[in-house]
Amino acid sequence: MTNSSARRFPANPPDEELRENYDAMRSALISVNISRGIFRSQSEKRGVVIAELQRELQELEADLGNEARAKARLHAMNSRLVEVIRELEATGDAIAEAVEESQQQSGFWLVRMFQRLVELARQWRAVKAKAAAIASETSQIGPEG
């Protein structure tokens, strides 16, 4: 296969034009070699840039994956914390009701109210322990997820 620059040179030049054709072919060859070197250099630079962009994309993909996993874990912990807070509120309300009822009662009812308060205090402590465990898990999540 010949390109346009090769077709401009005669296959069998006359003897008197040999030197002129040789010099022109040599000049064209040097020009083609320079162009090829420039092209190869640009191609290598593009290859390096493409490889760097691919590496950065892979890092970004990994970072986004880590962030998504961390957000999912935090969302799950937040859901559990909301549940614990609701339990704390319900237990606190029940304690307040028991105290209010005990103020209106006397005698045997006070013993039952005291027993109920003890039970509610245990429930309160259990819910607080659950909240502390979730808080401990949350504090263990680092920036890497």
FIMARGU-242835 format. One record per residue: residue in three letters; x, y, z of N, C-alpha, C, O in turn. Coordinates in steps of 0.1 Angstrom, whole numbers. Each point is the difference from the previous one (the first is absolute). Example, Ala and Ser with C-alpha at 12.3 -4.5 7.8 and 13.67 -1.06 7.14 Angstrom:
+--------+-------+-------+-------+-------+-------+-------+-------+-------+-------+-------+-------+-------+
: residu :   npx :   npy :   npz :  capx :  capy :  capz :   cpx :   cpy :   cpz :   opx :   opy :   opz :
+--------+-------+-------+-------+-------+-------+-------+-------+-------+-------+-------+-------+-------+
:    ALA :   132 :   -57 :    78 :    -9 :    12 :     0 :     9 :    12 :     0 :    10 :     0 :     7 :
:    SER :   -14 :    11 :   -14 :     9 :    11 :     0 :    -8 :    11 :     8 :     5 :    11 :     1 :
+--------+-------+-------+-------+-------+-------+-------+-------+-------+-------+-------+-------+-------+
REM end
This chain:
+--------+-------+-------+-------+-------+-------+-------+-------+-------+-------+-------+-------+-------+
: residu :   npx :   npy :   npz :  capx :  capy :  capz :   cpx :   cpy :   cpz :   opx :   opy :   opz :
+--------+-------+-------+-------+-------+-------+-------+-------+-------+-------+-------+-------+-------+
:    MET :     8 :   -12 :     0 :    -8 :    12 :     0 :     9 :    12 :     0 :     9 :     1 :     8 :
:    THR :   -12 :     8 :   -17 :     8 :    13 :     0 :    -9 :    11 :     4 :   -12 :     1 :    -3 :
:    ASN :    19 :     9 :     9 :    -8 :    12 :     4 :     3 :    11 :   -11 :     7 :    -2 :    -9 :
:    SER :   -14 :    13 :    11 :     1 :    11 :   -10 :    14 :     5 :    -2 :     4 :     4 :   -11 :
:    SER :     4 :    -3 :    22 :    14 :     5 :    -1 :     8 :   -10 :    -8 :    10 :     5 :    -7 :
:    ALA :   -12 :   -18 :     8 :     8 :    -9 :    -7 :    -4 :     0 :   -15 :     9 :    -3 :    -9 :
:    ARG :   -21 :     6 :     5 :    -4 :     0 :   -14 :     5 :    12 :    -7 :     1 :     0 :   -13 :
:    ARG :     3 :    10 :    20 :     6 :    12 :    -7 :    14 :    -2 :    -6 :     5 :     8 :    -7 :
:    PHE :     1 :   -18 :    12 :    14 :    -3 :    -5 :    -1 :   -11 :   -11 :    -7 :   -10 :     1 :
:    PRO :    14 :    12 :   -12 :     0 :   -10 :   -11 :     7 :   -13 :     4 :    10 :     1 :     7 :
:    ALA :   -15 :   -12 :   -12 :     6 :   -13 :     3 :    13 :    -1 :    -7 :    10 :    -6 :     5 :
:    ASN :    -8 :    11 :   -18 :    12 :    -1 :    -7 :     4 :    14 :    -5 :    -3 :     3 :   -12 :
:    PRO :     9 :     5 :    20 :     3 :    14 :    -4 :    11 :     0 :   -10 :     9 :    -9 :     0 :
:    PRO :    -8 :    18 :    -9 :    11 :     1 :    -9 :    13 :     3 :     8 :     0 :     5 :    11 :
:    ASP :    12 :    -9 :   -16 :    12 :     1 :     7 :     4 :    14 :     4 :     5 :     2 :    11 :
:    GLU :    -9 :     8 :   -19 :     4 :    14 :     3 :    -9 :     5 :    12 :     3 :    10 :     6 :
:    GLU :   -14 :   -17 :    -3 :    -9 :     5 :    11 :     2 :    -9 :    13 :    -7 :     3 :    10 :
:    LEU :    16 :   -12 :   -10 :     2 :    -9 :    11 :     3 :     7 :    13 :    -5 :    -2 :    10 :
:    ARG :    15 :    11 :   -11 :     4 :     8 :    12 :   -11 :     8 :     5 :    -2 :     1 :    13 :
:    GLU :    -5 :     6 :   -22 :   -11 :     9 :     5 :   -11 :    -9 :     6 :    -6 :     4 :    10 :
:    ASN :     2 :   -15 :   -16 :   -10 :    -9 :     6 :     5 :    -6 :    13 :    -8 :    -2 :    10 :
:    TYR :    21 :    -2 :    -9 :     5 :    -5 :    12 :    -1 :    10 :    12 :    -5 :    -3 :    11 :
:    ASP :     9 :    15 :   -14 :    -1 :    10 :    10 :   -15 :     3 :     4 :    -2 :     2 :    12 :
:    ALA :    -7 :    -2 :   -21 :   -14 :     2 :     3 :    -5 :   -11 :     8 :    -8 :     2 :    10 :
:    MET :    11 :   -15 :   -14 :    -4 :   -12 :     8 :     6 :     0 :    14 :    -7 :    -3 :    10 :
:    ARG :    19 :     7 :    -9 :     7 :     0 :    13 :    -7 :    11 :     9 :    -3 :    -3 :    12 :
:    SER :     0 :    14 :   -17 :    -7 :    11 :     7 :   -14 :    -5 :     4 :    -4 :     3 :    12 :
:    ALA :    -3 :    -9 :   -21 :   -14 :    -6 :     3 :     1 :   -10 :    11 :    -8 :     0 :     9 :
:    LEU :    18 :    -9 :   -10 :     2 :   -10 :    11 :     3 :     6 :    13 :    -6 :    -4 :    10 :
:    ILE :    15 :    14 :    -9 :     3 :     7 :    12 :   -13 :     6 :     6 :    -3 :    -1 :    12 :
:    SER :    -5 :     7 :   -21 :   -12 :     7 :     5 :   -10 :   -11 :     5 :    -7 :     3 :    10 :
:    VAL :     6 :   -14 :   -17 :    -9 :   -10 :     4 :     4 :    -6 :    14 :    -8 :    -2 :     8 :
:    ASN :    21 :     0 :    -7 :     5 :    -6 :    13 :    -2 :    10 :    11 :    -3 :    -4 :    11 :
:    ILE :     5 :    17 :   -13 :    -3 :    10 :    10 :   -15 :     0 :     4 :    -3 :     0 :    12 :
:    SER :    -5 :    -1 :   -22 :   -15 :     0 :     2 :    -4 :   -13 :     8 :    -8 :     1 :     9 :
:    ARG :    14 :   -12 :   -13 :    -3 :   -13 :     7 :     5 :     1 :    14 :    -7 :    -5 :     9 :
:    GLY :    18 :    11 :    -6 :     5 :     2 :    14 :    -9 :     9 :     8 :    -3 :    -4 :    11 :
:    ILE :    -2 :    15 :   -17 :    -9 :     8 :     7 :   -13 :    -7 :     3 :    -6 :     1 :    11 :
:    PHE :     1 :    -8 :   -21 :   -13 :    -8 :     1 :     2 :   -10 :    11 :    -9 :    -2 :     9 :
:    ARG :    20 :    -5 :    -9 :     2 :   -11 :    10 :     1 :     6 :    14 :    -5 :    -5 :    10 :
:    SER :    12 :    17 :    -9 :     1 :     7 :    13 :   -14 :     4 :     5 :    -3 :    -1 :    12 :
:    GLN :    -5 :     7 :   -21 :   -13 :     4 :     4 :    -9 :   -11 :     4 :    -8 :     0 :     9 :
:    SER :    10 :   -11 :   -16 :    -8 :   -12 :     3 :     4 :    -6 :    13 :    -9 :    -4 :     8 :
:    GLU :    22 :     4 :    -5 :     4 :    -5 :    13 :    -5 :     9 :    12 :    -4 :    -5 :    10 :
:    LYS :     4 :    19 :   -13 :    -5 :     9 :    10 :   -15 :    -3 :     2 :    -5 :     1 :    12 :
:    ARG :    -2 :    -3 :   -22 :   -15 :    -2 :     1 :    -2 :   -14 :     8 :    -9 :    -1 :     8 :
:    GLY :    18 :    -8 :   -11 :    -1 :   -13 :     7 :     2 :     2 :    15 :    -7 :    -6 :     8 :
:    VAL :    17 :    14 :    -4 :     3 :     3 :    14 :   -12 :     7 :     6 :    -4 :    -3 :    11 :
:    VAL :    -2 :    13 :   -18 :   -11 :     7 :     5 :   -12 :    -9 :     2 :    -7 :     1 :    10 :
:    ILE :     4 :    -9 :   -20 :   -11 :   -10 :     1 :     2 :    -9 :    11 :   -10 :    -3 :     8 :
:    ALA :    22 :    -2 :    -6 :     3 :   -10 :    11 :    -3 :     7 :    14 :    -5 :    -5 :     9 :
:    GLU :    10 :    18 :    -8 :    -2 :     8 :    12 :   -15 :     2 :     3 :    -5 :    -1 :    11 :
:    LEU :    -2 :     5 :   -22 :   -15 :     2 :     2 :    -7 :   -13 :     4 :    -9 :     0 :     8 :
:    GLN :    13 :   -11 :   -14 :    -6 :   -13 :     4 :     3 :    -3 :    15 :    -9 :    -5 :     7 :
:    ARG :    21 :     8 :    -3 :     4 :    -3 :    14 :    -9 :     9 :     9 :    -5 :    -4 :    10 :
:    GLU :     4 :    17 :   -13 :    -8 :     9 :     8 :   -15 :    -4 :     0 :    -6 :     1 :    10 :
:    LEU :     1 :    -6 :   -21 :   -14 :    -4 :    -1 :    -2 :   -12 :     9 :   -10 :    -2 :     7 :
:    GLN :    20 :    -8 :    -7 :    -1 :   -11 :     9 :     0 :     4 :    15 :    -7 :    -6 :     8 :
:    GLU :    16 :    15 :    -5 :     1 :     5 :    14 :   -13 :     7 :     4 :    -5 :    -2 :    11 :
:    LEU :    -1 :    10 :   -20 :   -12 :     7 :     2 :   -12 :   -10 :     2 :    -8 :     1 :     9 :
:    GLU :     8 :   -11 :   -17 :   -10 :   -11 :     1 :     1 :    -7 :    14 :   -10 :    -3 :     6 :
:    ALA :    22 :     0 :    -2 :     2 :    -6 :    13 :    -4 :     9 :    11 :    -6 :    -4 :    10 :
:    ASP :    10 :    17 :   -11 :    -4 :     9 :    10 :   -16 :     2 :     1 :    -5 :     0 :    11 :
:    LEU :    -1 :     0 :   -22 :   -15 :     1 :     0 :    -6 :   -12 :     5 :   -10 :     0 :     7 :
:    GLY :    16 :   -12 :    -9 :    -5 :   -12 :     5 :     1 :    -1 :    15 :    -9 :    -4 :     8 :
:    ASN :    21 :     9 :    -3 :     2 :     1 :    15 :   -10 :    10 :     6 :    -5 :    -3 :    11 :
:    GLU :     3 :    14 :   -17 :    -9 :    10 :     5 :   -14 :    -6 :     1 :    -8 :     3 :     9 :
:    ALA :     4 :   -10 :   -20 :   -14 :    -5 :     0 :    -2 :   -11 :    11 :   -10 :     0 :     6 :
:    ARG :    20 :    -8 :    -4 :     0 :   -10 :    11 :    -1 :     6 :    13 :    -8 :    -4 :     9 :
:    ALA :    16 :    15 :    -7 :     0 :     7 :    13 :   -13 :     7 :     3 :    -6 :    -1 :    11 :
:    LYS :     0 :     7 :   -22 :   -13 :     6 :     2 :   -11 :   -10 :     3 :    -9 :     2 :     8 :
:    ALA :    10 :   -14 :   -14 :   -10 :   -10 :     2 :     1 :    -5 :    15 :   -10 :    -2 :     7 :
:    ARG :    22 :     0 :    -2 :     2 :    -4 :    14 :    -5 :    11 :     9 :    -6 :    -3 :    10 :
:    LEU :     9 :    16 :   -13 :    -4 :    11 :     9 :   -15 :     1 :     0 :    -7 :     2 :    10 :
:    HIS :     1 :    -4 :   -22 :   -15 :     0 :    -1 :    -6 :   -11 :     9 :   -10 :     2 :     7 :
:    ALA :    16 :   -14 :    -7 :    -5 :   -11 :     8 :     1 :     3 :    15 :    -9 :    -2 :     8 :
:    MET :    21 :     8 :    -5 :     2 :     3 :    15 :   -10 :    12 :     4 :    -5 :    -1 :    11 :
:    ASN :     3 :    10 :   -20 :    -9 :    11 :     3 :   -14 :    -6 :     3 :    -8 :     5 :     9 :
:    SER :     4 :   -14 :   -18 :   -14 :    -7 :     2 :     0 :    -6 :    14 :   -11 :     1 :     7 :
:    ARG :    21 :    -8 :    -3 :     0 :    -7 :    13 :     0 :    10 :    11 :    -7 :    -2 :    10 :
:    LEU :    14 :    13 :   -12 :     0 :    11 :    10 :   -13 :     6 :     2 :    -5 :     3 :    11 :
:    VAL :    -2 :    -1 :   -22 :   -14 :     6 :     0 :    -9 :   -10 :     8 :    -8 :     5 :     9 :
:    GLU :    10 :   -17 :   -11 :    -8 :   -10 :     8 :     3 :     0 :    15 :    -9 :     0 :     8 :
:    VAL :    22 :     1 :    -5 :     4 :     1 :    14 :    -6 :    13 :     6 :    -4 :     0 :    12 :
:    ILE :     5 :    11 :   -19 :    -5 :    13 :     6 :   -15 :    -1 :     2 :    -5 :     5 :    10 :
:    ARG :    -2 :   -12 :   -19 :   -15 :    -2 :     2 :    -2 :    -8 :    13 :    -9 :     3 :     8 :
:    GLU :    17 :   -14 :    -6 :    -1 :    -8 :    12 :     3 :     8 :    12 :    -7 :    -1 :    10 :
:    LEU :    17 :    10 :   -10 :     3 :     8 :    11 :   -11 :    10 :     3 :    -4 :     2 :    12 :
:    GLU :    -2 :     3 :   -22 :   -11 :    10 :     2 :   -12 :    -8 :     6 :    -6 :     5 :    10 :
:    ALA :     3 :   -17 :   -15 :   -11 :    -7 :     5 :     2 :    -4 :    15 :    -9 :     0 :     8 :
:    THR :    21 :    -5 :    -5 :     4 :    -4 :    13 :    -1 :    12 :    10 :    -5 :    -1 :    11 :
:    GLY :    10 :    13 :   -16 :     0 :    12 :     9 :   -15 :     4 :     2 :    -3 :     4 :    11 :
:    ASP :    -5 :    -5 :   -21 :   -15 :     3 :     2 :    -6 :    -9 :    10 :    -8 :     4 :     8 :
:    ALA :    11 :   -17 :    -9 :    -5 :   -10 :     9 :     4 :     3 :    14 :    -8 :    -2 :    10 :
:    ILE :    21 :     6 :    -8 :     4 :     3 :    14 :    -7 :    12 :     5 :    -4 :     0 :    12 :
:    ALA :     2 :    10 :   -20 :    -7 :    12 :     4 :   -14 :    -3 :     4 :    -5 :     4 :    10 :
:    GLU :    -2 :   -13 :   -18 :   -14 :    -4 :     3 :     0 :    -8 :    13 :    -9 :     3 :     9 :
:    ALA :    19 :   -12 :    -7 :     0 :    -8 :    13 :     2 :     9 :    12 :    -7 :    -2 :    10 :
:    VAL :    15 :    12 :   -12 :     2 :    10 :    12 :   -12 :     8 :     2 :    -4 :     1 :    12 :
:    GLU :    -3 :     3 :   -22 :   -12 :     8 :     2 :   -11 :    -9 :     6 :    -7 :     5 :     9 :
:    GLU :     6 :   -17 :   -13 :   -10 :    -9 :     6 :     3 :    -3 :    14 :    -9 :    -1 :     8 :
:    SER :    22 :    -1 :    -5 :     4 :    -3 :    14 :    -4 :    12 :    10 :    -2 :    -3 :    11 :
:    GLN :     2 :    15 :   -16 :    -3 :    11 :     8 :   -15 :     0 :     4 :    -4 :     5 :    10 :
:    GLN :    -4 :   -12 :   -18 :   -15 :     0 :     2 :    -4 :   -13 :     8 :   -11 :    -1 :     5 :
:    GLN :    21 :    -8 :    -3 :    -3 :   -13 :     6 :     5 :     0 :    14 :     8 :     9 :     4 :
:    SER :   -13 :   -19 :     4 :     6 :    -2 :    14 :    -1 :   -14 :     3 :    -7 :    -8 :    -6 :
:    GLY :    15 :     3 :    16 :    -1 :   -13 :     4 :     6 :   -10 :    -9 :    11 :     2 :    -5 :
:    PHE :   -18 :   -13 :     2 :     4 :   -12 :    -8 :     4 :     5 :   -14 :     9 :    -5 :    -6 :
:    TRP :   -16 :    14 :     1 :     2 :     5 :   -14 :    14 :     6 :    -1 :     6 :     0 :   -11 :
:    LEU :    -1 :     6 :    21 :    13 :     6 :     0 :    11 :   -11 :    -2 :    10 :     3 :    -7 :
:    VAL :   -12 :   -15 :    13 :    10 :   -11 :    -2 :     0 :    -4 :   -15 :    11 :    -1 :    -6 :
:    ARG :   -23 :     0 :     0 :    -1 :    -4 :   -14 :     6 :    11 :    -9 :     7 :    -3 :   -10 :
:    MET :    -9 :    16 :    13 :     6 :    11 :    -7 :    15 :     0 :     1 :     7 :     2 :   -10 :
:    PHE :    -2 :    -5 :    22 :    15 :    -1 :     2 :     6 :   -11 :    -8 :    10 :     2 :    -7 :
:    GLN :   -17 :   -14 :     6 :     5 :   -11 :    -8 :     0 :     4 :   -15 :     9 :    -4 :    -7 :
:    ARG :   -20 :    11 :     3 :     0 :     4 :   -14 :    11 :    10 :    -3 :     6 :    -1 :   -11 :
:    LEU :    -3 :    10 :    20 :    11 :    10 :    -2 :    13 :    -8 :    -1 :     9 :     4 :    -8 :
:    VAL :    -7 :   -14 :    16 :    13 :    -8 :     0 :     1 :    -6 :   -14 :    11 :     0 :    -6 :
:    GLU :   -22 :    -6 :     1 :     0 :    -7 :   -13 :     3 :    11 :   -11 :     7 :    -3 :    -9 :
:    LEU :   -13 :    14 :    10 :     2 :    11 :   -10 :    15 :     5 :     1 :     5 :     3 :   -11 :
:    ALA :     0 :    -2 :    23 :    14 :     4 :     1 :     9 :   -10 :    -7 :    10 :     4 :    -6 :
:    ARG :   -13 :   -17 :     8 :     8 :   -11 :    -7 :    -1 :     2 :   -15 :    10 :    -1 :    -8 :
:    GLN :   -22 :     3 :     3 :    -2 :     2 :   -14 :     7 :    12 :    -5 :     6 :     0 :   -11 :
:    TRP :    -6 :    11 :    18 :     7 :    12 :    -3 :    15 :    -3 :    -2 :     6 :     5 :    -9 :
:    ARG :     0 :   -12 :    19 :    14 :    -3 :    -1 :     3 :    -9 :   -12 :    11 :     1 :    -6 :
:    ALA :   -20 :   -11 :     3 :     3 :    -8 :   -11 :     0 :     7 :   -13 :     8 :    -2 :    -9 :
:    VAL :   -18 :    12 :     7 :     0 :     8 :   -12 :    12 :     9 :    -1 :     5 :     2 :   -11 :
:    LYS :    -1 :     4 :    23 :    12 :     8 :     0 :    13 :    -8 :    -5 :     8 :     5 :    -7 :
:    ALA :    -8 :   -18 :    12 :    12 :    -8 :    -4 :    -1 :    -3 :   -15 :    11 :     0 :    -6 :
:    LYS :   -23 :    -2 :     1 :    -1 :    -2 :   -15 :     5 :    13 :    -7 :     7 :    -2 :   -10 :
:    ALA :   -11 :    13 :    15 :     4 :    13 :    -7 :    15 :     1 :     1 :     6 :     5 :   -10 :
:    ALA :     0 :    -8 :    21 :    15 :     1 :     2 :     7 :    -9 :   -10 :    10 :     3 :    -5 :
:    ALA :   -16 :   -15 :     3 :     6 :   -10 :    -9 :     0 :     6 :   -14 :    10 :    -2 :    -8 :
:    ILE :   -21 :     7 :     4 :    -1 :     6 :   -14 :     9 :    12 :    -1 :     7 :     2 :   -10 :
:    ALA :    -6 :     6 :    20 :     9 :    12 :     0 :    15 :    -5 :    -1 :     8 :     6 :    -7 :
:    SER :    -5 :   -17 :    13 :    13 :    -5 :    -1 :     3 :    -5 :   -14 :    11 :     2 :    -5 :
:    GLU :   -20 :    -9 :    -1 :     2 :    -4 :   -14 :     2 :    12 :    -9 :     8 :     0 :    -9 :
:    THR :   -16 :    10 :    11 :     1 :    12 :    -8 :    13 :     7 :     1 :     6 :     4 :   -10 :
:    SER :     0 :    -4 :    22 :    13 :     7 :     2 :    11 :    -9 :    -6 :    11 :     6 :    -3 :
:    GLN :   -13 :   -18 :     0 :    10 :    -9 :    -6 :     0 :     2 :   -15 :    10 :    -5 :    -7 :
:    ILE :   -20 :    11 :     1 :     0 :     2 :   -15 :    10 :    11 :    -3 :    -2 :    11 :     5 :
:    GLY :    12 :   -14 :   -12 :    10 :    10 :    -3 :    -3 :     6 :   -14 :   -10 :    -3 :    -6 :
:    PRO :    19 :    12 :     1 :    -3 :     7 :   -13 :     1 :   -10 :   -11 :    -6 :     2 :   -11 :
:    GLU :    12 :   -14 :    13 :     1 :   -10 :   -11 :   -13 :    -8 :    -1 :    -1 :    -8 :   -10 :
:    GLY :    -8 :     9 :    19 :   -13 :    -7 :     0 :     1 :   -12 :     7 :   -10 :    -8 :     1 :
+--------+-------+-------+-------+-------+-------+-------+-------+-------+-------+-------+-------+-------+
REM end
